[in-house]
Amino acid sequence: MRTYNIMVVGATGVVGRTLLKVLEERKFPVGKLMLLASEKSHGQHITFGGRSYAVETLSETAFQEDMDMAFFTAGGAISEKYVPLAAEKGIVAVDNSSIFRMDPKVPLVVPEVNPEDLEEGSRIIANPNCSTIQCMLPLKVLEENYGIKRIVYSTYQSVSGSGTRGLKDLDEDRQDFYPHRIRENLLPQIDVFLEDGYTKEEKKLMEESRKILHGKDLKITATAVRVPVRYGHGVSVNVELMEDFNLTDVKRKLSAFPGMTVIESKEAGDYPTPIEAEGTDTVYVGRVRRDPSLLSGLNLWVVADNLRKGAATNAVQIAELVVKKWEEER
């Protein structure tokens, strides 16, 4: 396999550094590597593949036609300005922000779930929201086998989802970033409130789920909560299915799906938690049980590392799909 020239925008951030680690672990065929960040990070050095790379300042002239792919991990304002510039140069942009996710022309991809949405010649590819990604794997199984009428999400999201500012608020017990103290507390607000009372994070979860599952009329509601945990998101998912089900059969089908592990027994404490998920690329599912208040209701507990599968790893998996297509065309 040939190598590919890669750019990482936001290389010094939490997700950017995790992405570089994942690229190295998965032996992605990196040729030339360019690390970009804000001016204050200029000159920092990051080691990749045993070599030290100097971080360069992001600018409009950084996107050259000899680059093949650019990962964007620096936030919405940066992506909005620079992703189109990369695409114009023929560079495939894998974007971790929410800017392009709901654009009907932009694929929104979880590789295990909807790889077919990665259309030929896509220059901009959106990486979904962290909580959306982890929920899509079990929901894909349920949609394919039983059909879905309605989804209720209740998220328990770690502070690393806010980047270094959220981590500092927790670690230093301060209130510089969040509207309330996060240590020993729960905040039922992630991102800004919208006119209908939902937060932007909740809307992302609802709208992205419909796009990825190809269910534009799918009934979904969500409550997103920030919790005093450093890494790993948990999501309680309540699903109303179109068909009745055998619970043993559901667990068997979930266990057989790639990228997902079911932890389920009647032993006390036998369920996934963020600590076990941290540092892994697996989506863990537990507490699979019937909802007796619905004719065909099911409850799931879904946990994953938000920086890896919820961001960096999913982006690298998208890039691997792109490279596979390129190799097939050669």
C-alpha positions as a printed NumPy array, in Angstrom:
array([[  0.   ,   0.   ,   0.   ],
       [  1.246,   3.468,  -0.831],
       [  1.501,   6.195,   1.805],
       [ -0.669,   9.302,   2.013],
       [  0.145,  12.873,   3.   ],
       [ -1.823,  13.865,   6.077],
       [ -2.664,  17.134,   7.84 ],
       [ -4.001,  17.381,  11.403],
       [ -5.627,  20.715,  12.227],
       [ -5.798,  21.259,  15.972],
       [ -2.92 ,  18.872,  16.563],
       [ -2.123,  20.151,  20.073],
       [ -5.671,  19.754,  21.411],
       [ -7.056,  16.776,  23.302],
       [ -8.73 ,  15.226,  20.254],
       [ -5.851,  16.107,  17.936],
       [ -3.289,  14.363,  20.127],
       [ -5.585,  11.36 ,  20.516],
       [ -6.034,  11.202,  16.762],
       [ -2.275,  11.107,  16.212],
       [ -2.012,   8.286,  18.745],
       [ -4.753,   6.327,  16.957],
       [ -3.144,   6.864,  13.532],
       [  0.069,   5.424,  14.938],
       [ -1.594,   2.502,  16.704],
       [ -3.601,   1.486,  13.645],
       [ -0.553,   1.832,  11.393],
       [ -2.286,   4.248,   9.065],
       [ -0.125,   4.685,   5.917],
       [  1.135,   8.185,   6.702],
       [  3.694,   9.675,   4.321],
       [  4.219,  13.39 ,   4.819],
       [  2.701,  14.665,   8.057],
       [  1.789,  18.295,   8.717],
       [  0.65 ,  19.385,  12.195],
       [ -1.281,  22.645,  12.437],
       [ -2.641,  24.677,  15.335],
       [ -3.071,  28.273,  16.485],
       [ -0.176,  30.699,  16.575],
       [  0.34 ,  30.177,  20.315],
       [  1.212,  26.521,  19.64 ],
       [  3.675,  27.332,  16.863],
       [  6.993,  25.602,  17.364],
       [  5.771,  22.968,  19.798],
       [  7.038,  19.486,  18.991],
       [  4.962,  16.312,  18.862],
       [  6.438,  12.855,  18.386],
       [  4.835,  10.574,  15.817],
       [  6.299,   7.315,  14.555],
       [  9.53 ,   7.919,  16.417],
       [ 10.064,  11.294,  14.773],
       [  9.592,  14.781,  16.197],
       [  7.35 ,  17.146,  14.226],
       [  7.167,  20.906,  14.724],
       [  3.662,  22.356,  14.928],
       [  2.987,  25.002,  12.288],
       [  0.563,  27.92 ,  12.42 ],
       [ -2.712,  27.314,  10.611],
       [ -3.161,  29.605,   7.613],
       [ -4.955,  29.687,   4.285],
       [ -1.711,  28.895,   2.467],
       [ -1.131,  25.691,   4.467],
       [ -3.395,  23.633,   2.212],
       [ -1.279,  22.451,  -0.679],
       [ -2.28 ,  20.135,  -3.493],
       [  0.305,  17.513,  -2.538],
       [ -1.683,  16.712,   0.635],
       [ -4.221,  13.897,   0.466],
       [ -6.258,  14.188,   3.627],
       [ -6.863,  16.649,   6.468],
       [ -8.319,  15.882,   9.885],
       [-10.029,  18.87 ,  11.528],
       [-10.221,  18.79 ,  15.345],
       [-10.077,  22.489,  16.216],
       [-13.752,  23.475,  16.545],
       [-16.554,  24.829,  14.414],
       [-15.225,  28.299,  13.568],
       [-11.958,  26.848,  12.247],
       [-13.744,  24.142,  10.269],
       [-16.196,  26.594,   8.748],
       [-13.354,  28.708,   7.404],
       [-10.735,  26.123,   6.436],
       [-12.537,  22.893,   5.487],
       [-13.816,  24.374,   2.183],
       [-10.282,  25.594,   1.424],
       [ -8.945,  22.083,   1.858],
       [-11.695,  20.597,  -0.306],
       [-11.022,  23.138,  -3.063],
       [ -7.424,  21.887,  -3.205],
       [ -8.636,  18.313,  -3.689],
       [ -7.849,  17.34 ,  -0.089],
       [-10.356,  15.046,   1.631],
       [-11.407,  16.774,   4.867],
       [-12.609,  14.631,   7.775],
       [-14.244,  17.138,  10.095],
       [-14.94 ,  16.577,  13.787],
       [-17.063,  19.72 ,  14.25 ],
       [-20.84 ,  20.014,  13.856],
       [-20.649,  22.577,  11.023],
       [-21.215,  20.225,   8.081],
       [-22.972,  17.288,   9.747],
       [-26.495,  18.134,   8.653],
       [-25.528,  19.339,   5.176],
       [-27.374,  16.945,   2.843],
       [-24.358,  16.929,   0.504],
       [-21.937,  15.852,   3.252],
       [-21.751,  12.209,   4.402],
       [-22.122,  11.717,   8.17 ],
       [-20.472,   8.392,   8.831],
       [-20.011,   5.738,  11.496],
       [-18.031,   3.145,   9.515],
       [-19.615,   0.061,  11.111],
       [-23.108,   1.472,  10.556],
       [-23.437,   3.406,   7.279],
       [-20.267,   3.055,   5.162],
       [-22.472,   3.166,   2.061],
       [-23.085,   6.881,   2.705],
       [-19.451,   7.595,   1.931],
       [-20.069,   8.517,  -1.673],
       [-17.486,   8.418,  -4.421],
       [-15.563,  11.664,  -4.615],
       [-16.697,  13.067,  -1.248],
       [-14.273,  15.853,  -0.338],
       [-15.897,  16.745,   2.992],
       [-16.867,  13.985,   5.42 ],
       [-18.425,  14.737,   8.796],
       [-17.547,  12.865,  11.963],
       [-20.686,  12.611,  14.167],
       [-21.129,  13.823,  17.715],
       [-19.396,  11.656,  20.322],
       [-22.59 ,  10.405,  21.985],
       [-24.245,   9.814,  18.627],
       [-21.397,   7.588,  17.448],
       [-21.519,   5.161,  20.346],
       [-25.311,   4.805,  20.211],
       [-25.428,   4.092,  16.494],
       [-23.878,   0.622,  16.759],
       [-26.564,  -0.981,  18.95 ],
       [-29.332,   1.011,  17.286],
       [-28.234,  -0.207,  13.847],
       [-28.727,  -3.777,  15.068],
       [-32.168,  -2.99 ,  16.426],
       [-33.255,  -1.052,  13.327],
       [-32.183,  -3.826,  10.951],
       [-33.796,  -6.637,  12.919],
       [-36.879,  -5.151,  14.566],
       [-37.421,  -1.606,  13.279],
       [-37.481,   1.443,  15.56 ],
       [-40.491,   3.618,  16.428],
       [-39.01 ,   5.911,  19.056],
       [-35.764,   6.608,  20.93 ],
       [-35.254,   8.328,  24.281],
       [-31.641,   9.295,  25.071],
       [-30.338,  10.243,  28.518],
       [-26.611,  10.979,  28.361],
       [-23.974,  11.079,  31.081],
       [-21.076,  12.852,  29.382],
       [-17.568,  13.309,  30.758],
       [-15.808,  16.658,  31.016],
       [-13.184,  15.724,  28.406],
       [-15.958,  16.274,  25.869],
       [-15.393,  19.961,  26.584],
       [-11.651,  19.707,  25.968],
       [ -8.966,  21.008,  28.303],
       [-11.225,  23.709,  29.752],
       [-13.695,  21.161,  31.064],
       [-10.936,  18.973,  32.462],
       [ -9.435,  21.935,  34.315],
       [-12.782,  22.862,  35.866],
       [-13.04 ,  19.338,  37.278],
       [ -9.407,  18.736,  38.196],
       [ -8.9  ,  22.144,  39.821],
       [-12.429,  22.403,  41.272],
       [-13.067,  25.741,  39.637],
       [-15.914,  27.35 ,  37.691],
       [-14.21 ,  29.067,  34.775],
       [-15.826,  27.198,  31.892],
       [-19.064,  25.584,  33.071],
       [-22.017,  27.684,  34.325],
       [-21.877,  25.814,  37.657],
       [-19.255,  23.898,  39.597],
       [-18.857,  20.449,  37.988],
       [-17.013,  18.621,  40.775],
       [-19.537,  16.654,  42.883],
       [-22.293,  17.983,  40.652],
       [-24.393,  17.212,  37.56 ],
       [-25.165,  19.788,  34.885],
       [-28.222,  19.178,  32.667],
       [-26.786,  21.509,  30.039],
       [-24.271,  20.72 ,  27.282],
       [-23.795,  23.56 ,  24.792],
       [-26.25 ,  26.465,  24.516],
       [-30.007,  26.407,  25.038],
       [-32.261,  26.773,  22.002],
       [-35.672,  28.452,  21.851],
       [-37.561,  25.179,  22.332],
       [-35.756,  24.448,  25.604],
       [-33.443,  21.772,  24.229],
       [-29.707,  22.288,  24.183],
       [-27.676,  22.255,  21.008],
       [-26.048,  18.99 ,  22.123],
       [-29.444,  17.331,  22.478],
       [-30.491,  18.523,  19.02 ],
       [-27.277,  17.139,  17.537],
       [-28.002,  13.742,  19.021],
       [-31.551,  13.732,  17.689],
       [-30.873,  15.073,  14.193],
       [-27.668,  13.12 ,  13.556],
       [-29.341,   9.869,  14.596],
       [-32.057,  10.385,  11.998],
       [-29.5  ,  11.081,   9.272],
       [-27.248,   8.107,  10.043],
       [-30.128,   5.647,  10.504],
       [-31.885,   6.993,   7.383],
       [-35.054,   7.725,   9.35 ],
       [-36.014,  11.351,   8.73 ],
       [-39.323,  10.921,  10.597],
       [-37.91 ,   8.849,  13.462],
       [-39.271,  10.03 ,  16.826],
       [-36.396,  10.921,  19.146],
       [-35.97 ,  12.951,  22.319],
       [-32.886,  13.536,  24.442],
       [-31.54 ,  14.951,  27.689],
       [-27.78 ,  15.526,  27.805],
       [-26.041,  15.798,  31.178],
       [-22.433,  16.687,  32.009],
       [-21.048,  14.529,  34.83 ],
       [-17.883,  14.806,  36.969],
       [-16.025,  12.051,  35.114],
       [-12.799,  12.733,  33.194],
       [-13.158,  10.341,  30.242],
       [-15.921,   8.195,  28.766],
       [-19.578,   8.842,  28.035],
       [-22.495,   6.731,  29.214],
       [-25.892,   6.842,  27.523],
       [-29.131,   5.3  ,  28.733],
       [-31.113,   4.429,  25.612],
       [-34.811,   3.574,  25.731],
       [-36.113,   2.203,  22.435],
       [-39.623,   1.373,  21.267],
       [-39.332,  -1.271,  18.538],
       [-41.757,  -1.999,  15.725],
       [-41.66 ,  -5.762,  16.306],
       [-41.609,  -7.847,  19.451],
       [-38.356,  -9.557,  20.329],
       [-36.721, -12.356,  22.241],
       [-34.316, -10.814,  24.735],
       [-31.735, -13.584,  24.36 ],
       [-31.847, -13.103,  20.593],
       [-31.321,  -9.337,  20.975],
       [-28.229,  -9.865,  23.126],
       [-26.855, -12.409,  20.657],
       [-27.3  , -10.032,  17.727],
       [-25.725,  -7.137,  19.621],
       [-22.737,  -9.296,  20.577],
       [-22.149, -10.318,  16.96 ],
       [-21.929,  -6.739,  15.654],
       [-18.41 ,  -5.446,  14.893],
       [-16.913,  -2.932,  17.305],
       [-19.333,  -3.736,  20.115],
       [-19.101,  -5.854,  23.267],
       [-22.053,  -6.828,  25.433],
       [-21.304,  -7.141,  29.149],
       [-24.305,  -8.826,  30.627],
       [-24.939, -11.261,  33.455],
       [-26.905, -11.374,  36.686],
       [-23.787, -10.861,  38.776],
       [-23.757,  -7.653,  40.791],
       [-21.585,  -5.015,  39.131],
       [-21.389,  -6.822,  35.792],
       [-21.961,  -3.858,  33.506],
       [-19.718,  -1.437,  31.585],
       [-18.493,   1.827,  33.101],
       [-16.405,   4.696,  31.698],
       [-13.28 ,   3.528,  33.526],
       [-13.291,   0.214,  31.628],
       [-14.008,   1.987,  28.346],
       [-11.21 ,   4.544,  28.721],
       [ -8.385,   3.987,  26.259],
       [-10.324,   1.494,  24.118],
       [-12.119,   1.733,  20.79 ],
       [-14.961,  -0.583,  21.765],
       [-18.587,   0.376,  22.316],
       [-19.772,  -1.455,  25.42 ],
       [-23.419,  -2.347,  25.983],
       [-24.972,  -3.587,  29.197],
       [-28.162,  -3.686,  31.259],
       [-30.129,  -4.915,  28.24 ],
       [-33.665,  -5.411,  29.475],
       [-37.31 ,  -5.101,  28.538],
       [-39.227,  -1.927,  29.227],
       [-42.516,  -3.279,  30.664],
       [-44.275,   0.05 ,  30.09 ],
       [-44.173,  -0.492,  26.298],
       [-45.405,  -3.337,  24.118],
       [-41.992,  -3.693,  22.441],
       [-39.756,  -1.58 ,  24.639],
       [-36.073,  -2.103,  25.362],
       [-33.531,  -0.421,  27.634],
       [-29.776,  -0.302,  26.956],
       [-26.758,   1.178,  28.75 ],
       [-24.069,   2.229,  26.24 ],
       [-20.526,   3.308,  27.175],
       [-17.501,   4.367,  25.099],
       [-14.345,   6.455,  25.247],
       [-15.516,   9.798,  23.854],
       [-12.059,  10.859,  22.688],
       [-11.335,   7.612,  20.855],
       [-14.403,   5.925,  19.326],
       [-16.417,   9.083,  19.989],
       [-14.007,  11.264,  17.998],
       [-10.474,  10.302,  16.933],
       [-10.882,   6.595,  16.191],
       [-14.096,   7.08 ,  14.244],
       [-12.367,   9.77 ,  12.154],
       [ -9.43 ,   7.441,  11.425],
       [-11.832,   4.63 ,  10.519],
       [-13.492,   6.997,   8.032],
       [-10.057,   7.761,   6.576],
       [ -9.364,   4.031,   6.301],
       [-12.545,   3.623,   4.242],
       [-11.418,   6.45 ,   1.955],
       [ -7.977,   4.885,   1.518],
       [ -9.569,   1.521,   0.772],
       [-11.593,   3.122,  -2.019],
       [ -8.465,   4.809,  -3.381],
       [ -6.541,   1.549,  -3.338],
       [ -9.372,  -0.244,  -5.146],
       [ -9.304,   2.409,  -7.878],
       [ -5.57 ,   1.975,  -8.528]])
